[in-house]
Amino acid sequence: MKTGAQLYLDHFRGKFEVGEMTEEGLNKMVAEGMLEEAEKRYIMTGKKEALEN
């Protein structure tokens, strides 16, 4: 079962995949403290390894 954090990131991953969210939007979320850089990389790549670095 996925955690709330995983569901949150997967929600934005889905939006990024269909073009509803841009890299600029993700950068803004990082700057505002809503996401960490590793979470942004996960959203953009879908690779869980991005969260481990």
All heavy atoms as TSV, in Angstrom:
chain	resi	resn	atom	element	x	y	z
A	1	MET	N	N	0.838	-1.175	0.000
A	1	MET	CA	C	0.000	0.000	0.000
A	1	MET	C	C	0.887	1.244	0.000
A	1	MET	O	O	1.896	1.294	0.698
A	1	MET	CB	C	-0.886	-0.031	1.244
A	1	MET	CG	C	-1.901	1.074	1.256
A	1	MET	SD	S	-3.038	0.926	2.641
A	1	MET	CE	C	-4.292	-0.047	1.871
A	2	LYS	N	N	0.506	2.252	-0.771
A	2	LYS	CA	C	1.299	3.476	-0.871
A	2	LYS	C	C	1.008	4.411	0.301
A	2	LYS	O	O	-0.102	4.464	0.818
A	2	LYS	CB	C	0.971	4.212	-2.167
A	2	LYS	CG	C	1.461	3.500	-3.401
A	2	LYS	CD	C	1.242	4.342	-4.629
A	2	LYS	CE	C	1.872	3.671	-5.836
A	2	LYS	NZ	N	1.842	4.538	-7.000
A	3	THR	N	N	2.041	5.161	0.671
A	3	THR	CA	C	1.886	6.155	1.733
A	3	THR	C	C	1.244	7.412	1.140
A	3	THR	O	O	1.162	7.576	-0.081
A	3	THR	CB	C	3.240	6.533	2.342
A	3	THR	OG1	O	4.011	7.207	1.337
A	3	THR	CG2	C	3.982	5.328	2.867
A	4	GLY	N	N	0.839	8.296	2.002
A	4	GLY	CA	C	0.275	9.564	1.545
A	4	GLY	C	C	1.268	10.364	0.720
A	4	GLY	O	O	0.908	10.988	-0.271
A	5	ALA	N	N	2.541	10.322	1.117
A	5	ALA	CA	C	3.579	11.048	0.378
A	5	ALA	C	C	3.743	10.480	-1.030
A	5	ALA	O	O	3.896	11.231	-1.995
A	5	ALA	CB	C	4.906	10.988	1.127
A	6	GLN	N	N	3.695	9.148	-1.152
A	6	GLN	CA	C	3.815	8.532	-2.475
A	6	GLN	C	C	2.635	8.910	-3.362
A	6	GLN	O	O	2.807	9.197	-4.546
A	6	GLN	CB	C	3.910	7.012	-2.345
A	6	GLN	CG	C	5.213	6.532	-1.759
A	6	GLN	CD	C	5.160	5.065	-1.405
A	6	GLN	OE1	O	4.166	4.562	-0.877
A	6	GLN	NE2	N	6.244	4.361	-1.691
A	7	LEU	N	N	1.439	8.923	-2.802
A	7	LEU	CA	C	0.253	9.312	-3.568
A	7	LEU	C	C	0.354	10.765	-4.023
A	7	LEU	O	O	-0.017	11.102	-5.147
A	7	LEU	CB	C	-1.012	9.095	-2.739
A	7	LEU	CG	C	-1.371	7.641	-2.446
A	7	LEU	CD1	C	-2.525	7.568	-1.452
A	7	LEU	CD2	C	-1.706	6.893	-3.717
A	8	TYR	N	N	0.859	11.632	-3.141
A	8	TYR	CA	C	1.055	13.053	-3.453
A	8	TYR	C	C	2.005	13.208	-4.638
A	8	TYR	O	O	1.710	13.912	-5.606
A	8	TYR	CB	C	1.594	13.747	-2.199
A	8	TYR	CG	C	1.958	15.196	-2.346
A	8	TYR	CD1	C	0.973	16.177	-2.334
A	8	TYR	CD2	C	3.290	15.589	-2.443
A	8	TYR	CE1	C	1.311	17.518	-2.426
A	8	TYR	CE2	C	3.630	16.927	-2.545
A	8	TYR	CZ	C	2.634	17.885	-2.534
A	8	TYR	OH	O	2.974	19.208	-2.637
A	9	LEU	N	N	3.152	12.520	-4.579
A	9	LEU	CA	C	4.128	12.622	-5.659
A	9	LEU	C	C	3.602	12.008	-6.951
A	9	LEU	O	O	3.810	12.555	-8.036
A	9	LEU	CB	C	5.447	11.956	-5.251
A	9	LEU	CG	C	6.202	12.633	-4.116
A	9	LEU	CD1	C	7.436	11.822	-3.749
A	9	LEU	CD2	C	6.580	14.060	-4.470
A	10	ASP	N	N	2.895	10.887	-6.840
A	10	ASP	CA	C	2.341	10.249	-8.028
A	10	ASP	C	C	1.265	11.113	-8.683
A	10	ASP	O	O	1.104	11.111	-9.897
A	10	ASP	CB	C	1.797	8.866	-7.701
A	10	ASP	CG	C	2.901	7.852	-7.457
A	10	ASP	OD1	O	4.066	8.123	-7.841
A	10	ASP	OD2	O	2.607	6.787	-6.882
A	11	HIS	N	N	0.538	11.867	-7.877
A	11	HIS	CA	C	-0.457	12.808	-8.420
A	11	HIS	C	C	0.230	13.824	-9.338
A	11	HIS	O	O	-0.202	14.049	-10.469
A	11	HIS	CB	C	-1.178	13.511	-7.268
A	11	HIS	CG	C	-1.999	14.675	-7.684
A	11	HIS	ND1	N	-3.222	14.536	-8.298
A	11	HIS	CD2	C	-1.762	16.008	-7.606
A	11	HIS	CE1	C	-3.709	15.739	-8.578
A	11	HIS	NE2	N	-2.846	16.644	-8.156
A	12	PHE	N	N	1.314	14.415	-8.858
A	12	PHE	CA	C	2.031	15.395	-9.666
A	12	PHE	C	C	2.765	14.731	-10.827
A	12	PHE	O	O	2.901	15.320	-11.895
A	12	PHE	CB	C	2.990	16.229	-8.812
A	12	PHE	CG	C	2.255	17.232	-7.967
A	12	PHE	CD1	C	2.164	17.080	-6.600
A	12	PHE	CD2	C	1.629	18.318	-8.550
A	12	PHE	CE1	C	1.468	17.999	-5.836
A	12	PHE	CE2	C	0.926	19.245	-7.789
A	12	PHE	CZ	C	0.844	19.080	-6.429
A	13	ARG	N	N	3.207	13.500	-10.650
A	13	ARG	CA	C	3.841	12.749	-11.742
A	13	ARG	C	C	2.853	12.585	-12.896
A	13	ARG	O	O	3.187	12.786	-14.053
A	13	ARG	CB	C	4.311	11.381	-11.229
A	13	ARG	CG	C	4.781	10.454	-12.310
A	13	ARG	CD	C	6.278	10.503	-12.462
A	13	ARG	NE	N	6.680	9.603	-13.517
A	13	ARG	CZ	C	7.208	10.008	-14.674
A	13	ARG	NH1	N	7.449	11.270	-14.889
A	13	ARG	NH2	N	7.533	9.154	-15.594
A	14	GLY	N	N	1.623	12.235	-12.573
A	14	GLY	CA	C	0.591	12.094	-13.599
A	14	GLY	C	C	0.328	13.398	-14.328
A	14	GLY	O	O	0.191	13.427	-15.552
A	15	LYS	N	N	0.274	14.492	-13.586
A	15	LYS	CA	C	0.064	15.801	-14.209
A	15	LYS	C	C	1.243	16.176	-15.109
A	15	LYS	O	O	1.049	16.753	-16.168
A	15	LYS	CB	C	-0.140	16.879	-13.144
A	15	LYS	CG	C	-1.475	16.808	-12.447
A	15	LYS	CD	C	-1.635	17.971	-11.506
A	15	LYS	CE	C	-3.045	18.111	-11.029
A	15	LYS	NZ	N	-3.945	18.663	-12.017
A	16	PHE	N	N	2.464	15.838	-14.695
A	16	PHE	CA	C	3.649	16.138	-15.493
A	16	PHE	C	C	3.633	15.320	-16.785
A	16	PHE	O	O	3.928	15.840	-17.853
A	16	PHE	CB	C	4.918	15.857	-14.678
A	16	PHE	CG	C	6.187	16.244	-15.385
A	16	PHE	CD1	C	6.573	17.570	-15.459
A	16	PHE	CD2	C	6.989	15.283	-15.977
A	16	PHE	CE1	C	7.742	17.937	-16.109
A	16	PHE	CE2	C	8.160	15.634	-16.628
A	16	PHE	CZ	C	8.533	16.975	-16.694
A	17	GLU	N	N	3.248	14.062	-16.681
A	17	GLU	CA	C	3.233	13.183	-17.854
A	17	GLU	C	C	2.275	13.664	-18.937
A	17	GLU	O	O	2.548	13.502	-20.117
A	17	GLU	CB	C	2.872	11.754	-17.454
A	17	GLU	CG	C	3.982	11.025	-16.747
A	17	GLU	CD	C	3.595	9.627	-16.337
A	17	GLU	OE1	O	2.395	9.330	-16.167
A	17	GLU	OE2	O	4.516	8.809	-16.178
A	18	VAL	N	N	1.144	14.234	-18.552
A	18	VAL	CA	C	0.158	14.675	-19.549
A	18	VAL	C	C	0.301	16.155	-19.903
A	18	VAL	O	O	-0.495	16.690	-20.663
A	18	VAL	CB	C	-1.293	14.361	-19.116
A	18	VAL	CG1	C	-1.510	12.879	-18.970
A	18	VAL	CG2	C	-1.671	15.093	-17.845
A	19	GLY	N	N	1.308	16.810	-19.325
A	19	GLY	CA	C	1.572	18.201	-19.682
A	19	GLY	C	C	0.813	19.241	-18.888
A	19	GLY	O	O	0.862	20.428	-19.213
A	20	GLU	N	N	0.099	18.814	-17.846
A	20	GLU	CA	C	-0.615	19.774	-17.003
A	20	GLU	C	C	0.322	20.476	-16.021
A	20	GLU	O	O	-0.028	21.508	-15.464
A	20	GLU	CB	C	-1.734	19.079	-16.233
A	20	GLU	CG	C	-2.855	18.589	-17.113
A	20	GLU	CD	C	-3.943	17.870	-16.337
A	20	GLU	OE1	O	-3.933	17.901	-15.092
A	20	GLU	OE2	O	-4.801	17.265	-16.984
A	21	MET	N	N	1.497	19.894	-15.809
A	21	MET	CA	C	2.507	20.464	-14.911
A	21	MET	C	C	3.802	20.557	-15.704
A	21	MET	O	O	4.160	19.627	-16.425
A	21	MET	CB	C	2.690	19.559	-13.687
A	21	MET	CG	C	3.781	19.975	-12.724
A	21	MET	SD	S	3.492	21.503	-11.837
A	21	MET	CE	C	2.130	21.071	-10.794
A	22	THR	N	N	4.482	21.682	-15.579
A	22	THR	CA	C	5.735	21.891	-16.314
A	22	THR	C	C	6.921	21.856	-15.357
A	22	THR	O	O	6.756	21.922	-14.131
A	22	THR	CB	C	5.726	23.252	-17.024
A	22	THR	OG1	O	5.676	24.276	-16.018
A	22	THR	CG2	C	4.564	23.387	-17.988
A	23	GLU	N	N	8.102	21.790	-15.938
A	23	GLU	CA	C	9.315	21.842	-15.119
A	23	GLU	C	C	9.379	23.177	-14.383
A	23	GLU	O	O	9.792	23.237	-13.227
A	23	GLU	CB	C	10.558	21.642	-15.979
A	23	GLU	CG	C	11.835	21.577	-15.174
A	23	GLU	CD	C	13.064	21.228	-15.982
A	23	GLU	OE1	O	12.957	20.999	-17.196
A	23	GLU	OE2	O	14.153	21.190	-15.381
A	24	GLU	N	N	8.951	24.237	-15.033
A	24	GLU	CA	C	8.926	25.553	-14.372
A	24	GLU	C	C	8.028	25.529	-13.146
A	24	GLU	O	O	8.367	26.090	-12.102
A	24	GLU	CB	C	8.434	26.634	-15.335
A	24	GLU	CG	C	9.460	27.107	-16.321
A	24	GLU	CD	C	8.929	28.241	-17.189
A	24	GLU	OE1	O	7.941	28.901	-16.815
A	24	GLU	OE2	O	9.517	28.461	-18.246
A	25	GLY	N	N	6.875	24.885	-13.287
A	25	GLY	CA	C	5.959	24.768	-12.158
A	25	GLY	C	C	6.569	23.987	-11.009
A	25	GLY	O	O	6.409	24.341	-9.843
A	26	LEU	N	N	7.278	22.916	-11.358
A	26	LEU	CA	C	7.945	22.117	-10.324
A	26	LEU	C	C	9.059	22.914	-9.669
A	26	LEU	O	O	9.237	22.850	-8.446
A	26	LEU	CB	C	8.490	20.825	-10.932
A	26	LEU	CG	C	7.435	19.824	-11.415
A	26	LEU	CD1	C	8.111	18.685	-12.160
A	26	LEU	CD2	C	6.599	19.306	-10.267
A	27	ASN	N	N	9.815	23.679	-10.462
A	27	ASN	CA	C	10.876	24.520	-9.902
A	27	ASN	C	C	10.297	25.529	-8.918
A	27	ASN	O	O	10.891	25.807	-7.866
A	27	ASN	CB	C	11.648	25.230	-11.011
A	27	ASN	CG	C	12.555	24.294	-11.769
A	27	ASN	OD1	O	12.968	23.256	-11.268
A	27	ASN	ND2	N	12.856	24.655	-13.003
A	28	LYS	N	N	9.144	26.085	-9.245
A	28	LYS	CA	C	8.487	27.048	-8.357
A	28	LYS	C	C	8.082	26.367	-7.048
A	28	LYS	O	O	8.245	26.935	-5.968
A	28	LYS	CB	C	7.262	27.643	-9.047
A	28	LYS	CG	C	6.569	28.692	-8.237
A	28	LYS	CD	C	5.421	29.319	-8.987
A	28	LYS	CE	C	4.730	30.344	-8.114
A	28	LYS	NZ	N	3.561	30.926	-8.767
A	29	MET	N	N	7.587	25.132	-7.152
A	29	MET	CA	C	7.202	24.398	-5.949
A	29	MET	C	C	8.414	24.117	-5.070
A	29	MET	O	O	8.317	24.173	-3.840
A	29	MET	CB	C	6.486	23.102	-6.330
A	29	MET	CG	C	5.124	23.334	-6.946
A	29	MET	SD	S	4.342	21.816	-7.501
A	29	MET	CE	C	3.812	21.131	-5.932
A	30	VAL	N	N	9.564	23.827	-5.683
A	30	VAL	CA	C	10.795	23.610	-4.921
A	30	VAL	C	C	11.199	24.918	-4.233
A	30	VAL	O	O	11.527	24.932	-3.044
A	30	VAL	CB	C	11.928	23.073	-5.826
A	30	VAL	CG1	C	13.266	23.087	-5.093
A	30	VAL	CG2	C	11.608	21.667	-6.316
A	31	ALA	N	N	11.162	26.009	-4.975
A	31	ALA	CA	C	11.553	27.313	-4.420
A	31	ALA	C	C	10.653	27.719	-3.254
A	31	ALA	O	O	11.116	28.346	-2.295
A	31	ALA	CB	C	11.516	28.378	-5.515
A	32	GLU	N	N	9.372	27.338	-3.319
A	32	GLU	CA	C	8.426	27.682	-2.253
A	32	GLU	C	C	8.456	26.691	-1.091
A	32	GLU	O	O	7.736	26.856	-0.110
A	32	GLU	CB	C	7.013	27.769	-2.826
A	32	GLU	CG	C	6.835	28.927	-3.784
A	32	GLU	CD	C	5.483	28.934	-4.481
A	32	GLU	OE1	O	4.726	27.942	-4.364
A	32	GLU	OE2	O	5.194	29.927	-5.153
A	33	GLY	N	N	9.271	25.641	-1.228
A	33	GLY	CA	C	9.396	24.665	-0.162
A	33	GLY	C	C	8.311	23.596	-0.156
A	33	GLY	O	O	8.204	22.823	0.797
A	34	MET	N	N	7.510	23.521	-1.212
A	34	MET	CA	C	6.458	22.513	-1.287
A	34	MET	C	C	7.006	21.143	-1.681
A	34	MET	O	O	6.398	20.121	-1.362
A	34	MET	CB	C	5.383	22.944	-2.291
A	34	MET	CG	C	4.622	24.182	-1.881
A	34	MET	SD	S	3.440	24.706	-3.134
A	34	MET	CE	C	2.306	23.347	-3.134
A	35	LEU	N	N	8.114	21.135	-2.404
A	35	LEU	CA	C	8.778	19.904	-2.840
A	35	LEU	C	C	10.259	20.016	-2.560
A	35	LEU	O	O	10.803	21.120	-2.530
A	35	LEU	CB	C	8.622	19.697	-4.351
A	35	LEU	CG	C	7.291	19.341	-4.951
A	35	LEU	CD1	C	7.406	19.307	-6.464
A	35	LEU	CD2	C	6.811	18.003	-4.440
A	36	GLU	N	N	10.904	18.879	-2.415
A	36	GLU	CA	C	12.356	18.845	-2.358
A	36	GLU	C	C	12.871	18.563	-3.768
A	36	GLU	O	O	12.135	18.060	-4.617
A	36	GLU	CB	C	12.822	17.751	-1.402
A	36	GLU	CG	C	12.450	18.034	0.041
A	36	GLU	CD	C	12.928	16.948	0.980
A	36	GLU	OE1	O	13.696	16.073	0.559
A	36	GLU	OE2	O	12.515	16.980	2.144
A	37	GLU	N	N	14.122	18.869	-4.008
A	37	GLU	CA	C	14.721	18.647	-5.327
A	37	GLU	C	C	14.622	17.171	-5.739
A	37	GLU	O	O	14.332	16.858	-6.891
A	37	GLU	CB	C	16.182	19.101	-5.326
A	37	GLU	CG	C	16.832	19.089	-6.682
A	37	GLU	CD	C	16.256	20.079	-7.682
A	37	GLU	OE1	O	15.816	21.168	-7.284
A	37	GLU	OE2	O	16.248	19.742	-8.881
A	38	ALA	N	N	14.840	16.262	-4.803
A	38	ALA	CA	C	14.750	14.827	-5.109
A	38	ALA	C	C	13.333	14.444	-5.524
A	38	ALA	O	O	13.129	13.627	-6.426
A	38	ALA	CB	C	15.198	14.000	-3.915
A	39	GLU	N	N	12.340	15.039	-4.877
A	39	GLU	CA	C	10.944	14.755	-5.232
A	39	GLU	C	C	10.644	15.268	-6.637
A	39	GLU	O	O	9.943	14.605	-7.405
A	39	GLU	CB	C	10.011	15.395	-4.209
A	39	GLU	CG	C	10.124	14.763	-2.841
A	39	GLU	CD	C	9.394	15.523	-1.760
A	39	GLU	OE1	O	9.288	16.768	-1.843
A	39	GLU	OE2	O	8.940	14.867	-0.810
A	40	LYS	N	N	11.189	16.429	-6.977
A	40	LYS	CA	C	11.013	16.964	-8.332
A	40	LYS	C	C	11.610	16.011	-9.350
A	40	LYS	O	O	10.984	15.720	-10.375
A	40	LYS	CB	C	11.659	18.345	-8.453
A	40	LYS	CG	C	11.518	18.946	-9.855
A	40	LYS	CD	C	12.298	20.232	-9.990
A	40	LYS	CE	C	13.631	19.900	-10.605
A	40	LYS	NZ	N	14.401	21.030	-11.038
A	41	ARG	N	N	12.804	15.496	-9.071
A	41	ARG	CA	C	13.439	14.542	-9.999
A	41	ARG	C	C	12.586	13.293	-10.159
A	41	ARG	O	O	12.440	12.766	-11.256
A	41	ARG	CB	C	14.844	14.173	-9.512
A	41	ARG	CG	C	15.877	15.252	-9.763
A	41	ARG	CD	C	17.296	14.748	-9.548
A	41	ARG	NE	N	17.511	14.145	-8.244
A	41	ARG	CZ	C	17.894	14.800	-7.156
A	41	ARG	NH1	N	18.128	16.100	-7.220
A	41	ARG	NH2	N	18.049	14.177	-6.010
A	42	TYR	N	N	12.003	12.814	-9.066
A	42	TYR	CA	C	11.124	11.642	-9.146
A	42	TYR	C	C	9.916	11.940	-10.036
A	42	TYR	O	O	9.546	11.131	-10.891
A	42	TYR	CB	C	10.650	11.205	-7.757
A	42	TYR	CG	C	9.542	10.190	-7.838
A	42	TYR	CD1	C	9.815	8.873	-8.187
A	42	TYR	CD2	C	8.221	10.549	-7.623
A	42	TYR	CE1	C	8.803	7.940	-8.304
A	42	TYR	CE2	C	7.197	9.627	-7.740
A	42	TYR	CZ	C	7.489	8.329	-8.082
A	42	TYR	OH	O	6.474	7.411	-8.214
A	43	ILE	N	N	9.307	13.081	-9.835
A	43	ILE	CA	C	8.133	13.452	-10.641
A	43	ILE	C	C	8.500	13.497	-12.115
A	43	ILE	O	O	7.754	13.026	-12.970
A	43	ILE	CB	C	7.557	14.803	-10.164
A	43	ILE	CG1	C	6.926	14.631	-8.782
A	43	ILE	CG2	C	6.547	15.353	-11.165
A	43	ILE	CD1	C	6.577	15.929	-8.085
A	44	MET	N	N	9.671	14.029	-12.419
A	44	MET	CA	C	10.072	14.184	-13.817
A	44	MET	C	C	10.535	12.871	-14.451
A	44	MET	O	O	10.356	12.681	-15.650
A	44	MET	CB	C	11.172	15.239	-13.926
A	44	MET	CG	C	10.672	16.632	-13.573
A	44	MET	SD	S	11.951	17.874	-13.624
A	44	MET	CE	C	12.387	17.841	-15.344
A	45	THR	N	N	11.093	11.963	-13.659
A	45	THR	CA	C	11.648	10.733	-14.237
A	45	THR	C	C	10.830	9.487	-13.911
A	45	THR	O	O	10.881	8.511	-14.656
A	45	THR	CB	C	13.080	10.473	-13.737
A	45	THR	OG1	O	13.045	10.249	-12.322
A	45	THR	CG2	C	13.996	11.633	-14.061
A	46	GLY	N	N	10.135	9.485	-12.801
A	46	GLY	CA	C	9.401	8.309	-12.370
A	46	GLY	C	C	10.287	7.253	-11.728
A	46	GLY	O	O	9.820	6.177	-11.385
A	47	LYS	N	N	11.552	7.575	-11.530
A	47	LYS	CA	C	12.493	6.607	-10.957
A	47	LYS	C	C	12.582	6.798	-9.453
A	47	LYS	O	O	12.952	7.871	-8.964
A	47	LYS	CB	C	13.874	6.773	-11.587
A	47	LYS	CG	C	13.879	6.471	-13.065
A	47	LYS	CD	C	15.250	6.663	-13.648
A	47	LYS	CE	C	15.229	6.379	-15.150
A	47	LYS	NZ	N	16.520	6.642	-15.758
A	48	LYS	N	N	12.238	5.753	-8.708
A	48	LYS	CA	C	12.281	5.832	-7.248
A	48	LYS	C	C	13.683	6.091	-6.724
A	48	LYS	O	O	13.850	6.625	-5.643
A	48	LYS	CB	C	11.706	4.556	-6.640
A	48	LYS	CG	C	10.216	4.449	-6.843
A	48	LYS	CD	C	9.641	3.265	-6.152
A	48	LYS	CE	C	8.145	3.221	-6.430
A	48	LYS	NZ	N	7.479	2.161	-5.711
A	49	GLU	N	N	14.698	5.726	-7.508
A	49	GLU	CA	C	16.075	5.977	-7.088
A	49	GLU	C	C	16.334	7.465	-6.898
A	49	GLU	O	O	17.202	7.848	-6.123
A	49	GLU	CB	C	17.081	5.434	-8.127
A	49	GLU	CG	C	17.006	3.947	-8.364
A	49	GLU	CD	C	15.913	3.553	-9.366
A	49	GLU	OE1	O	15.658	4.296	-10.327
A	49	GLU	OE2	O	15.317	2.502	-9.161
A	50	ALA	N	N	15.596	8.306	-7.577
A	50	ALA	CA	C	15.765	9.760	-7.450
A	50	ALA	C	C	15.491	10.208	-6.012
A	50	ALA	O	O	16.062	11.190	-5.552
A	50	ALA	CB	C	14.845	10.491	-8.419
A	51	LEU	N	N	14.639	9.482	-5.311
A	51	LEU	CA	C	14.302	9.847	-3.942
A	51	LEU	C	C	15.366	9.388	-2.943
A	51	LEU	O	O	15.414	9.885	-1.824
A	51	LEU	CB	C	12.960	9.228	-3.552
A	51	LEU	CG	C	11.758	9.738	-4.342
A	51	LEU	CD1	C	10.535	8.922	-3.967
A	51	LEU	CD2	C	11.519	11.209	-4.099
A	52	GLU	N	N	16.209	8.464	-3.358
A	52	GLU	CA	C	17.209	7.917	-2.437
A	52	GLU	C	C	18.477	8.742	-2.383
A	52	GLU	O	O	19.292	8.547	-1.505
A	52	GLU	CB	C	17.539	6.481	-2.856
A	52	GLU	CG	C	16.336	5.565	-2.739
A	52	GLU	CD	C	16.574	4.188	-3.332
A	52	GLU	OE1	O	17.695	3.917	-3.800
A	52	GLU	OE2	O	15.627	3.404	-3.348
A	53	ASN	N	N	18.674	9.656	-3.302
A	53	ASN	CA	C	19.906	10.456	-3.338
A	53	ASN	C	C	19.775	11.722	-2.549
A	53	ASN	O	O	18.836	12.297	-2.333
A	53	ASN	CB	C	20.285	10.781	-4.784
A	53	ASN	CG	C	20.657	9.514	-5.536
A	53	ASN	OD1	O	21.162	8.575	-4.959
A	53	ASN	ND2	N	20.386	9.518	-6.809
